[in-house]
Amino acid sequence: MLEQPTNSDYVEKIDGVAISDLLRKYSSPLFVISEKRLRDNIRQLKSAFESRYQPVIHAWSYKTNYLNAVCATLHQEGSWAEVVSVFEYEKACALGVPGSRILFNGPHKKRPILERCVKEGARIHIDNLEDLYLLETIARELDKVTSVTVRLNFETGYSDSWSRFGFNLESGAALDAAIRIGNSSHLKLRGLHSHIGTFILDPRAYQVQIEKMCEFMELIERQTHALIDSLDIGGGFASSNVQQTARLQTERIVPTISQYADAICDTLLKMTAQRQAEGKPRLTLILESGRAVIDDAEVLISSVVAGKRLPDGRASYAMDAGGNLLFTGFWYNHRIKPTRPLQGLTEETVLYGPLCMNIDIVRQSISMPPLSVGDSLVISPVGAYNNTQWMQFIEYRPNIVMVHDNNEFSLVRRAENLADINGFESLPEHLNAHDYPHLTSRRINRPPDFNPNRIMANFLQSLPDSFRTGNTIRFTT
């Protein structure tokens, strides 16, 4: 996505479009999405898995980036929707995704949305007993047999346990839930789901995940007579971002999509070989990868607004974007590239955001040549979680642009303004008079012929010639 001259370490264009042109039209800060990179990423992901195993479904994780332009692009590429709230479900439906192509996940599902999901045929992932009991009640009331997926959690030995979501395998809670569903006349267990973490750097974690899910599948199919048709392994594939705790370069530690696909598909084929020999249908493999699809398809362009030398001697600059827009900056060292060649010796530099908060730091330490006010920097990758976790705090949220083929681009989310923010509020009538007597300046009675311009002119004329150049005051140092 980033076009960089071979003889310099700066970025002038994004997919052929000059950054200077984008800033001239949409101002700084500015998010820029590459449609080409986004499509290339999802095609690469699907190809890597479909060439090793079929059938495969990719469900786009809305929480990763739910901009309409991003979601619509991925749905055009065949991705389903994976949502975890009423808001995300309604957003997917508004984009034309049918309920039968929506996976509803997460721990928070109230009766109205569950009723809608049952009626519209959404794939519901049961996270807890409250989900199970309420869904069974709704299915009974609607007199519908509803297919469900159970979410599991377990230890892999290679990733932190996400034990707060789903039913635990080791304790027996998952088996109890499966048996309860198996005994229900209105629920039908069809799928198993687990999500073993985020930014998983060891593909062996997925091998253990597949093994444990398949072993559990065999157990519940024997005990409940269920027939599982899908395994949803969630997401967690890492992007090219650099964790602040990393000791090695990202390129040396982040697996490729092909390496993830090898570990997952080889293990799945091995674990289901006997199942297929028995004539059971092949399992559908469901992926919910978000970060690896969108992260490097979006950048944030931010400009320098001030600079100063810190007491410890380091150079520091204030930018017009910070923690309000770059939430992931709290745990990643994003790549920073200028948009012009920089002159001078590199030195340790701190990049701060615009917020009146001491923790608003874009990069705690980076080696850069001197910067000037107005210089713009390209921060990447930022596509995952920043447009969903950004804050309307102190500053307005800025424009977002998507660059298309043939050097074309579109505004996909306009910048906020005061009317947007005030539109959510209502002011009680007794506070709406704008009568602030303690804030109103006392009126000064001036003579009718008071003329401040004439007073200033007389003052300038009274100064010695050595202090004046024409009608302006000359300052010397």
N, C-alpha and C positions, 0 to 999 in steps of 0.2 A: 504493500500500500504506500509506504513512504518512499518518495523518489529522492535520491541523494546523489549528488555529483561524486564521481569516483575520486576526485582529488581534494575533496573537502568533507567536513563533518557537519553539514547543515542540510536542511530540508527546504526546498523552494516550492514544491508542488505536491499535491495529493491526487493521484490518478490523473495526472495531466493538467489539473487545475491549479493555477497559481494561488498560493496562500495569501499573497498580498491582495489579489482580487477579492477573495472571500472576506478578508478583514475589512476591505474598503466598503463592501456592500453590507456586511452583517455585524461589523465591529467585534471588539475583543471584550471578554473571552468568548470563545466559539467552539462548540463541539462539531466535529466533522466525521461522518460515517462513510465508509467506502462500500457501496453496494456490490462492487466486483469482488472485493475481498470476502464479504459476507457470503456471497453465493459460492465462491471458491471453497470456503471453509466447510460449508454444509455438504457440498458435493464430495469433497475429499473424505469427510467423516462417513457419509453413507456408502461411498465406494469401498472404503477400507473394510467395513463390516459386511456389506452385501457380497463382496467377492470371496469372503471366507465362510459366511453363514447366511441362510435365508429361512424364513422371512424376518426382516428387521424393520422396526418402526422407530423413527426419531420423533420425540415429543418435545417441542420447544418449551424450555423453562421460562415462563413469563416473568418471574421475579428477577431474572438475570438482566433483562432489558425489555420492558413492555412498551416501548415506543411503537406506535402503529406501523410506521414504515419498516421497522425491523421485523416485527411479527408477520406482516403481510409478505415481506420478501421470503421469509422462511416457509410460510404456508404455501407460497407459489412453488417452492422447491419440494413440497410434499410432506413437510413436518406437521405433526399434530400439535395440539396445545396441552401443556401441563400446567395446571393452575393450583393455587393454594388459598384462594379467597373468593368471596362473592364478586369483589371488584374485578379480579382477573378473569373469572368465569364470564362475567358480563362483557368484558372487553373482548374476549375471544369470540363470543357470540356476535358482538357488534361487527367484528371483522369477517363474519360469514362462516365461521367454523361450526359445523353441526355438533350437537351434543355427543354423538357417537364417536367423535374424533377428539374429545376432550377428556383428559385424565384429571380427576379432582383429588388432590392430595392434601396433606397438612392436618394439623390437630384441631382446627376450628371450623366446624360445620354445623350451622344451626338448621332447625327444621325447614324454614322456607327454601333454602338453597338445596337441601337434600331432596325435598319434594320435587323441585324443578329438575334436579339431576336425574331422578328416577323416571320422571315423565319424558325427559328428552333423551334418555338412553346414554347418559355420560358414564364413563368408567370410574367408579367410586373406589378409592383406596381407604380401607378402614384402618384408622390409626389407634383407636382406643375403644374401650368397652362402651363408652357413651355413644360413639359413632355406631357401634354394632347394634345396641339396643334400639336407638332412635331409628336407624335405617330399617331394622326389622319391623318396627311398629308402622312406619310409613308404607313399606311394601305391603304389609298385611292390609292396611286401610285402603290402599289403592288396588288391592287384589292383583299384584304383579309379582312375578318371580324376577328378582333383580340379581344380576351377576355382579360379583364384587371381587376386589383384590385385597389381600391382607398385607399390611406392611410389617416387616420383620426387622429386628435389630440383633446383632451378635458381634462377637469379637473376631477379628481377622488376624490379629497379631502384627499387622502392617500399617494400621491406621487407627486413629482415635475412635473409640466407640461412641456412636450417636444413639445412646440408649434412651433418650427422652422421646424418640419417635418410634411408633409401632410397638409390636409385641416381642418381648425378649425370647430368644430361642433357647438359651441355656437354662432358664428358670422354668420352662414348661408353659409360660404364658401364651406363646404362639400356638402351641398344640391345643391348649384349652380353647382358644378363640376359634381355631379351625374346626374343632369338634362341635362347638356351639353353632357355627354356621352350617356345618354338615347336618345337624339335627333340625335346622330351620326349614319350614315348608315354603318360605318366601325369599330366602337368600340362597344363592348358588355360588360357591367358591370356584373362581375361574383363573385367578392370577395371584402370583406372589411378587412382592416388591420389597426392595431394600435399597438404602442409600448409605454407603459406608463412609462418607465424608467429602471433603472438598480439597482441591489441589492435591490429589493423590499422586505421589511421585514414584511409587513402586507398583508396577502392574501385577505383581504377585498378590496384592490385596484383592484384586478382582478374581484371581483364580480361586482363592479361598472363598470368596463370596459366592461364586457359581457353585462350587462344591457343596457348601452348606445349604444353599437354597435348593439344589437338586436332591440332596439327601432328605431334606424336610419334605419336599414334594412327594417323594416316594413313600414316606411315612404316612402323610395325611391321605394320599390316594388309597393306601391299604386300609386305613382306619375309618375313613369317612365316605369312601366310594366317590369322592370328587374326581374330576378330570381337569387338571390344570392345563390351560392352553397358552399361557404367557408368563415370562419372567421379565420383570422390570428391574434393571440394575441401577436405576437412577443416573446420576452424573458423577461429577468429581474430577473429570479429566483436567489436568493443569494447562495453563496458558503459558505464554512466553514471559509473563511478568516475573519480577525478581522479588522474592520475599525478603523482608528486612533482616531476617535471621539466617538467610542463605550464606554459605561460605564459598560456594562454587558458582561459576557463571551459569545462568539459566540453561543455556544451550547444552551444557554438560549433564544436567540432572533431570530435565523435563523429558519424559518419554514422547516419542512420536505417536500420532494417531494409529499408525500401523502396529506399533508395539503394544498399545492397549488392545487393539483388535485381535492380535495374535493370542495374547494371554486369555482374553475372554472367549473368543470363538473356539479355540482349540480345546479349552476346558469344557465348554458347553457341549461340543460334539462328543467328547469322551464320556461325559457324565450322562448323556442321553442315548448312547448307542444301543443299550439293551432295551430301553423304552421303545425306540423305533423298531427294533427287531420284534417286539411284541405287537406291532401294528398300531401303536398309539400315534396320534398326529404329532408332527414336529412342533416344538414350542416356538412361539413368536418371541423374539428378543426385542425388548423395548429399551431404548436409551433416552435419557433426559438431559443430555449434555448441553450446558449453556455457556460457561466461561470459554471453553475451547473453540466455540463457534463465533462468538461476538467480540471477545476481548480485543484482539489485534485488528479488528475492522473499524475501530473508532479511535480518534485522537481528540485531545483538548488543546486548543491554541490559547495561550495566555500571554499577556504583555507586562513588561516591567513598568511599574509606576513610581518607584523610588529606590534609592540605594544608599547604603551607609556602611561604615566600617565599625564592626563590633568591638567591644573593649578587649577581646582576646586577639584582635588583629585580623579576624576573618572578614572577608567581603560578604555582604548580605544585600538582598534585593527583595522588595515587596512586589508581589504579582497581583494581577486583578482577578485571579482565581485561586482558591485554596480549599480548605476542608469542607466548605459549603458545597462545592461541586465535585471534589475529588475525595470522596469518602474512603476509597481504597488506599489513599495515600497514607493512612494510619498504619498499614502493615505491608505495603509494597514500596520498593524503590523504583518508581517509574522511570523509563528512559526519557531523557530531556535533550532535545536538539534545537539549536537556533535556526532561524529562517534566513540567516545571512552569514557570510564568513565573519568570524570574530577575530580581532587582532589583539595581540598582547600575550603575555605569559599566563598560563593557567595557574589558578590558585584555589585553595579550598574555599568553597562558597556555600552559603545557606540561602535557600529560596523560601520566602515566607508568603503566606496568602494575605488577603485584604482584611481579614476579620480582626476585630479588636479582642483577640484571644491569643494567649501565649502559645497554645498548642497548635495554632494554625500554621503548619509547616509543610511545604510541598516536598522539599528534600532537605534533610538535616545536614548532609554533607555531599557535595559534588564538586569535582574539579572542572573549572571553567575559566576561560579568559574573561576580562572585564566586560560588563554589559552597560548599555545606555538606556535611559528612560525611553520607552517606546519600542524597544526591541521585543520581538515576539518569540516565544519558545513553543515547541511542539512536544506535548506530553503524551506518552503512549506506553502500553496499550491501556485504554480506559473504558472499553465497551461493556464490561461486565460490572453490574451493580451500581455504577455511578449515576446513571439516569433514573434509577429506581430508589436509590438511597440518598440522593442529593437533598439539600435543605434550603428552604426559603428562610435563611437566617442572615440578617444584616443586609445582604445584597439580593437583588433580583436574580432569578435564574435566566441564563442567556439563550440565544438562538442555537438551534441544532440544524445542521445542513447535511444532506445526503448527496454524495457525488455519484453520478451515473456514468454510463458509457458516453463516448463522444464529447468529453469535456463539459457535459451538462451537469447541473446541480439544482437541488430543490431545497427550500426551507421546509423542514418536516416538523418543527416545533418552534414557534416564535418566542421571543423573549417576553418575560413577564413585565407588567407595569403596575402602577398603583391601583388602577381600576380592577385588575385581576385579584389582587390581594384583598382590597376592601370589599369586593363583591361577595365574599363569604361572611362578612360581618354585618351586624345591624346595631345602630346606636340608639339607646333608649331616648325617648323624646326629651326628658329633662336634661340630657347631656348634649343635646343637638343644637343648642342656641349659640354656640361659639362665644359665649360670654365668659371671658377669662379675665376678670378685673385685676387680678394680681400679676398678670403677664402683660397688661396693656401699659405702654409707656405714658408717663404724664405729659400732657400737652404743654408745649412751650409757646408762650405768646411772643411772636416776633413782630417787629414793626412792618407796616405795609410795604415799605420800600426795600425790605431785606433782599439782597442779591448775593448769594454765595460766590458766584463766578467773579463779580466785581471785587469782592473782598480778596479772593485768591490773586487776582491780577495786581491789585495794589500791593499785596504782600511780596510778590515776585519783583515788582519794580523797586521795592525798598531795599532789596538785597544788593551787596557789593557786586561789581561785575565779575569778580573772581569766583563767585558762587553760581553764576548764571551762564547758560548758553541759550541765547534767544529767550524763550519764555519757559524754559525747563531748568530744574535745579541740577547742577553737576555734582556727582558724588565721586570722591577719590578714595583710594585705599593706600 
